Amino acid sequence: MRARGFRPVAICLGAMLALAGCASVPREAAPAPVTATLHDDPAHPALATGWLRSELYFGVGPDGDAPVDPAGWRQFLDREVTPRFPDGLSVFDAYGQWLSRDQATPGRLRSKLLVILHPDTPEHRARIDAIRLAWKRETGHQSVLWSWQRVDVSF
Protein backbone atom coordinates (compact mmCIF):
# COMPACT_ATOMS: atom_id res chain seq x y z
CA MET A 1 0.00 0.00 0.00
CA ARG A 2 2.69 2.32 0.78
CA ALA A 3 4.01 1.95 -2.74
CA ARG A 4 0.59 2.85 -4.16
CA GLY A 5 0.40 6.12 -2.17
CA PHE A 6 3.90 7.10 -3.29
CA ARG A 7 3.15 6.67 -7.00
CA PRO A 8 0.47 9.45 -7.27
CA VAL A 9 2.72 11.83 -5.31
CA ALA A 10 5.64 11.10 -7.61
CA ILE A 11 3.47 11.61 -10.69
CA CYS A 12 2.20 14.96 -9.33
CA LEU A 13 5.72 16.15 -8.54
CA GLY A 14 6.93 15.12 -11.99
CA ALA A 15 4.06 16.99 -13.65
CA MET A 16 4.73 20.12 -11.59
CA LEU A 17 8.40 20.09 -12.52
CA ALA A 18 7.59 19.63 -16.20
CA LEU A 19 5.08 22.47 -16.18
CA ALA A 20 7.47 24.76 -14.31
CA GLY A 21 9.88 24.46 -17.23
CA CYS A 22 7.17 25.77 -19.56
CA ALA A 23 6.63 28.99 -17.62
CA SER A 24 7.91 32.05 -19.44
CA VAL A 25 9.91 34.75 -17.76
CA PRO A 26 9.91 38.16 -19.42
CA ARG A 27 13.33 38.92 -20.92
CA GLU A 28 15.01 42.28 -20.90
CA ALA A 29 16.21 43.75 -24.16
CA ALA A 30 19.32 42.02 -25.44
CA PRO A 31 22.50 43.91 -24.51
CA ALA A 32 24.53 45.56 -27.22
CA PRO A 33 27.06 43.17 -28.74
CA VAL A 34 30.47 43.24 -27.11
CA THR A 35 33.40 43.83 -29.44
CA ALA A 36 37.14 43.88 -28.89
CA THR A 37 37.43 47.56 -29.77
CA LEU A 38 36.23 50.69 -28.01
CA HIS A 39 33.71 52.77 -29.94
CA ASP A 40 32.58 56.40 -29.85
CA ASP A 41 35.65 57.80 -28.08
CA PRO A 42 37.82 59.95 -30.37
CA ALA A 43 40.71 59.94 -27.86
CA HIS A 44 40.85 56.14 -28.01
CA PRO A 45 40.30 55.07 -31.60
CA ALA A 46 39.19 51.62 -32.66
CA LEU A 47 42.20 51.60 -35.00
CA ALA A 48 44.91 54.22 -35.42
CA THR A 49 48.17 54.29 -37.31
CA GLY A 50 51.09 56.65 -36.90
CA TRP A 51 51.34 56.37 -33.13
CA LEU A 52 54.46 55.95 -31.00
CA ARG A 53 55.21 53.67 -28.09
CA SER A 54 57.50 55.84 -25.99
CA GLU A 55 59.55 54.23 -23.25
CA LEU A 56 61.25 56.46 -20.68
CA TYR A 57 63.83 55.00 -18.30
CA PHE A 58 64.20 56.81 -14.96
CA GLY A 59 66.90 55.87 -12.46
CA VAL A 60 65.43 55.94 -8.96
CA GLY A 61 68.44 54.77 -7.03
CA PRO A 62 71.48 52.56 -6.86
CA ASP A 63 70.92 49.07 -5.57
CA GLY A 64 70.35 49.33 -1.82
CA ASP A 65 69.91 53.11 -1.86
CA ALA A 66 66.80 55.19 -2.57
CA PRO A 67 67.40 58.81 -3.58
CA VAL A 68 63.89 58.86 -5.05
CA ASP A 69 61.45 57.09 -2.73
CA PRO A 70 58.07 55.69 -3.85
CA ALA A 71 56.22 58.77 -2.62
CA GLY A 72 58.59 61.07 -4.56
CA TRP A 73 58.09 59.01 -7.72
CA ARG A 74 54.29 59.14 -7.31
CA GLN A 75 54.41 62.91 -6.81
CA PHE A 76 56.49 63.27 -9.97
CA LEU A 77 53.97 61.19 -11.93
CA ASP A 78 51.05 63.21 -10.57
CA ARG A 79 52.71 66.58 -11.16
CA GLU A 80 54.67 66.12 -14.42
CA VAL A 81 53.41 63.07 -16.32
CA THR A 82 49.68 62.61 -15.75
CA PRO A 83 48.73 66.19 -16.70
CA ARG A 84 50.63 65.78 -20.00
CA PHE A 85 49.23 62.30 -20.75
CA PRO A 86 45.92 62.02 -18.88
CA ASP A 87 44.56 59.28 -21.18
CA GLY A 88 46.81 56.63 -19.70
CA LEU A 89 50.27 55.23 -19.18
CA SER A 90 52.03 52.23 -17.67
CA VAL A 91 54.88 52.08 -15.18
CA PHE A 92 57.11 49.06 -14.55
CA ASP A 93 59.79 48.49 -11.95
CA ALA A 94 63.10 47.72 -13.62
CA TYR A 95 66.73 47.13 -12.78
CA GLY A 96 69.52 48.23 -15.03
CA GLN A 97 73.06 49.47 -15.51
CA TRP A 98 74.32 52.86 -16.50
CA LEU A 99 77.89 53.76 -17.43
CA SER A 100 78.41 57.42 -16.69
CA ARG A 101 81.14 59.25 -18.57
CA ASP A 102 83.20 59.62 -15.38
CA GLN A 103 82.94 55.98 -14.26
CA ALA A 104 85.11 53.00 -15.15
CA THR A 105 82.41 50.45 -14.30
CA PRO A 106 78.66 50.66 -14.75
CA GLY A 107 76.48 51.72 -11.88
CA ARG A 108 73.66 49.36 -11.05
CA LEU A 109 70.39 51.00 -10.21
CA ARG A 110 66.73 50.48 -9.63
CA SER A 111 64.68 52.13 -12.34
CA LYS A 112 61.18 52.96 -13.43
CA LEU A 113 60.11 52.24 -17.00
CA LEU A 114 57.33 54.56 -18.14
CA VAL A 115 55.43 53.46 -21.28
CA ILE A 116 53.14 55.89 -23.09
CA LEU A 117 51.25 55.24 -26.33
CA HIS A 118 50.53 58.50 -28.14
CA PRO A 119 50.03 60.02 -31.58
CA ASP A 120 53.31 60.91 -33.29
CA THR A 121 52.94 64.69 -33.27
CA PRO A 122 55.33 67.53 -32.42
CA GLU A 123 53.10 68.42 -29.46
CA HIS A 124 53.31 64.93 -27.96
CA ARG A 125 57.08 64.77 -28.51
CA ALA A 126 57.42 68.12 -26.73
CA ARG A 127 55.45 66.72 -23.78
CA ILE A 128 57.88 63.80 -23.55
CA ASP A 129 60.86 66.18 -23.59
CA ALA A 130 59.25 68.31 -20.87
CA ILE A 131 58.94 65.23 -18.65
CA ARG A 132 62.60 64.35 -19.22
CA LEU A 133 63.75 67.89 -18.44
CA ALA A 134 61.63 68.05 -15.28
CA TRP A 135 63.17 64.81 -14.00
CA LYS A 136 66.70 65.99 -14.69
CA ARG A 137 66.06 69.31 -12.93
CA GLU A 138 64.45 67.62 -9.95
CA THR A 139 67.00 64.83 -9.46
CA GLY A 140 70.21 66.18 -10.99
CA HIS A 141 70.46 63.08 -13.19
CA GLN A 142 72.39 63.34 -16.45
CA SER A 143 69.69 61.84 -18.63
CA VAL A 144 66.41 60.02 -19.05
CA LEU A 145 66.62 57.45 -21.81
CA TRP A 146 63.83 57.82 -24.37
CA SER A 147 63.22 54.92 -26.71
CA TRP A 148 60.37 54.94 -29.21
CA GLN A 149 58.95 52.82 -31.96
CA ARG A 150 56.12 53.31 -34.38
CA VAL A 151 52.99 51.32 -33.56
CA ASP A 152 49.44 50.86 -34.71
CA VAL A 153 46.95 50.81 -31.83
CA SER A 154 43.40 49.74 -31.19
CA PHE A 155 41.52 50.52 -28.00
Beta strands, then each sheet from edge to edge (+ up, - down):
strand 1: 48-62
strand 2: 90-98
strand 3: 107-119
strand 4: 145-153
sheet 1: 2+ 3- 1+ 4-
end
